[in-house]
Amino acid sequence: MLNSFRAHYQTIVPNVFRSVPVTYRRERIDTPDGDFLDLDWLDQAAETSRKLVILSHGLEGDSSRVYVASAARYFYRHGWHALAWNCRSCSGEMNLTPKLYSHGQSEDLELVVNHAIHTGDFDQIVLVGYSMGGNLTLKYLGTMGRNRPEQVTHGVAFSAPVFIEHSADSLDQTGNWIYRRKFFRALAQKIGAKEAQFPGRVDMSKLKDVRVWRDFDRWFSAPIGGFDDLNAYYAYLSSGNFVEGTTAPVLIVNAKNDPIVPDACNPTQLARRHELITLETPAEGGHVGFALRGKDHNAMDERALEFVSSH
């Protein structure tokens, strides 16, 4: 019981009872399928830095979330440009196409990376993601393989549900009701808005029949994402099925007491035999928590910068 309390404490307190003020410059870019992505920048003077960190947020997050803003500020203080992008529908305005966003939609991250390369003058670009954003980071690098832009040198993922089905099942545990309720309410509202835009894609009446998270994904997330088979959808989402193809060093940090990302999500065997994949499983940290007492940044910020600077 005590360990469970600490896990929830380390997850909730750093993200709810802490604020990180940053002032971004917002840029909107178009997607090839007629949608848009909102990008938030912290810009260094062009002549002082040619290094960029691209930050990817978690499920129902955005660029203002504490863990994203903290990383943006920390890297900025160390001389980096920072770009925190918002997934479709996550920047405060509903997106335009039938699909929302997902753990597997790494083509949007690819678009962001390419935009940064084509519009900026960066020698080094590193990718850092959190929870869903960590999964996107790993899938992007795995699927790009040898087509990875040379400027993109590293990937870092914190609290990443590398095999998504295990994380989905963890939401059904009794002690995780607070996360389940939070995600259910937020996503149900968005799916309702999407159904109003494009009627007939899902049966909203089934919301009352959701008993486990797989029900929600089967009846809502998968159809919105263009899938009619839940197992195929989970296979598409899971970066563990793709990250072996990375040609850049990647770091995965998943706390053992993460209430949302169980040990089954970790690509343990792959990390043991793949020279470019480093898996770290510290005893504590919660889910995208990793607070540092007395500091205005967190352990994720320190570890990410250390990794991309030393490998």
N, C-alpha and C positions, 0 to 999 in steps of 0.2 A: 504493500500500500504506500509506504514511504517513497519507494523508487518511482511509483506511478505519479505521485504528487510532484516529485522533483521534475519528472519529464514534462508534465503539463505546465508547471511553474516556469521552467526554462524555455518553453515554447511561447507561452502567452505573455509573460511579463515584459520581456525585451521588445516585443512588437506592439503591445497595447499601451504600455506606460512609459514609453520613450518617444521623443520626437527628434527629427533631424531636419532642420530647416535648410533647404537648398533652393536656389533660384535658377531654374532651367531656362534655356532658350528652346522653344518648341518649333518643330518643323514637321510638316505633313508631306508624306510621299504617297504616290498612287501605286496600287498593285496591278499586275497584268490582268486580273480578272475583274477590274472595275471597282475595287475597294480602296481603302486608304489605311495607312499606319501613321500614328503620331509618335515622333521621336523627340526626346528631351535631352538636351546637350548641356554639359558644363565645359566651356571652351577655354583652353589655355591660349595665350598669345601665339599666333602661328609660328613665329620665329623661335619660340622657346621649347616647343615640344612637338614630336612627330609620333607619339605613342597614344594609342586609344584603347580604352576598355569598353566593351559593349556588354551591357547588363540586361539580363532577361528575368522578368519577375515570375512569381508563382501563380497558381490557380486563383482567379478572381483578384489578382493583385494589379499593380500599376507602378509607374515610375516613382510615385510618392511614398511607397511603402518603406518603412524604416530600414529594412535590410538593403534595399536598393539605394536609397538616398545616402545611407551610411557608406556604402561602397563607393558611390560616385564621389562623395566628398573626400573620402580617404585617398582614393587614387588621384583625385585632383590636387590634393595637398602634396602629393608626391610627384607632381609634375606631369600627370597624364590628362589628356582629354577624356571625358566620360560621356557615353551615350547610353541612356536608359530608354529602351523602346517599349511601347505599349502594344500588347496583342490586340487583335480586332475586338472591338466592343469594350475595351478596358480603359480607354482614355477619357471617359466621360461622355462619349457620344456613340450611339449604336452604329455598328458598321452597316454596309450597304448590300452585301451579298448574302445568299441564303445560309452560308456556313458562318459559325462564330470563330472559335479558335480551339486548339486542342494541344495535348501533350506531344502530338506527333507532327504538328504542322511546321516543320523546320524550313519549309520553303519561304516562309515569311522572314525567318531569321536570315536566310540566305539573301533575300532581297535587301535587308537592312545592311548586311555586311558589304554587299556589292555597292550599295549607295554610298556608304562611307568611303570605300576605296575610290570610287569614281569622282567624288566631290571633295575629298580631302587629300592631304599630302602626308600619309602615315607610313612610316617604316615598319611599325609593329602594331598589330591589332590582336588583343586577347579577348576571349569570350568567357564571361562569368555568369552562371545562372543559378537560380534558387528554386528548389522543388520542381515544379513543372518546367521552369526556365532552365534548370540544370539538365533535365531530360532533353529539352530542345537543343541545348548546347551539345550534348553528347551525340544525339541523333544527327545533327548537322555535320559534325566532324566525321562521324562514321560513314555517312552517305556521300560526303564530298570526296573522301579518300584522297587519291592522287590529284583530283581536280581542285583541291583546297587552294585558295589564293595564297601566294607566298607570304603576303603580309600577315596572315593569320597564323600565329605561332603557338598558341596554347589554348586549352579549354579547362575550365574549373567548374565543378558542379557540387553544390551543397544540398543536402537533404533531398536527393534526387530519387524518385520512384522508378528506377531503371527497368523493372518489370512491373508494369502498372497494375496488373490484376491483383497482386499481393497488397498493394497500397489501397486499392479499391475495397478489398475485403477487410482491411484494418479499420476502415471507417465504421464498420458494423459492430465493432467491439463496444461493449457497454461504456467503458471509460472514455470513448472518443465521441460521445454524443454531441459535444459542443462543436466539434469540427464538422461533423456530419450535418448538423442543423444549419450551421453557417453556410456551408457550400450548397446545401439543398435549396435554401431560401434564395440565395443570390443567383444560382444557375436556373432555378425554376422561373424566376422573374425574367431573366434574359431570354430563356427559351420561349416564354409567353410573348415577349416583345418580338422575337423572331418569327413566331407563328402568326402574329398579327401582320407582319410584313409579307410573309410568304405562306398563306393558309394551306393547310392540308398535309404538311410534311410530317407532323406528329399528332398523336391523339392526346390532347391535354387532359382529358378525363382520367387518364391512367396515373396521373400524379398521386391521386388518393390511394392507388394500389401499390405504390412503391413500398416494399418491405426491407429490401437490402439494396446496397448501392449498385449491384449488378443490374437490378431492375431498372434503376434510373438510367444507367448507361445503355442498356438494351433498348429501352423504349424512347429515349430522348437523345443522349449524347451521340450514339452511333448513327441514328438516322440523320441528325443534323450534320454529322461529319461525312455523310454519304455512304455509310456502311449498313448492311442489313444482317450482318453476322457479328455477334459480340466477340467471339474469339479472334476473328480476323481484325476487328477494330482494335482489340488489345494488342495484337501482334504489330499492327501499324504504329500504335502509340509508343511501344516500349523500346527505348534506346538500347536496351541490352541486346536486342536483335540486330543492331546496326553498328555499335560503337567499335567493334573489332576492326572495322575498316579505317579507323583513324590513322592519319599519317603525322599527326601532331601530338605532343605529350598532353595527356589529360589527367586531371586530379579529381577524384570523387571522394567527398567527405560526408559520410552518413553516420550520425551518432547512434550508438547502440540503444539509447533510450528514446529515440525518435518515436513518438506515438503514432505517426502516420506512415512512416517508411520502415517496415520491419526488415529483419535481416535477409529474408527471402528476396528482397529487392536488390541486394548487392550482387554484382557480377564477380563473386569471389574467385572462382576457378579461372575465369578469363584474365583477371588482374594478375594472377600468379604466373601466367605463361606469356602475357603480352608486355613487351618491354616499354611500351608507351603509355600504359594505363596504370595509374597509382590509385589504390583504394585505401582510404584511411577510415577506421571506425572507432573514434574516441568513445569512451564510456558515457560521456554526458554531452549536453548541448541542446537536446530537444530538437524540435523541427524549426530550422532557420532561426535559432536563438543564439547560442554561442556567445553569450554576454561576457564582457570583461569588467569586473568591478572597478569603479573609479575612472573608467576611460569613456570617451565620447565616441568610440568606435567598437567593433566587436572582433572576436577571434577569426571570423570568416574573412574580414577585410585584411587582417595581417597575413593569414595563411595564403590567400589568393595572390597578394602582391609578392610574397616570398616565393611562391611556386613559379610564377611567370617571370620572375627576375633571376632565378637560379637554375633553370633547366634549359 
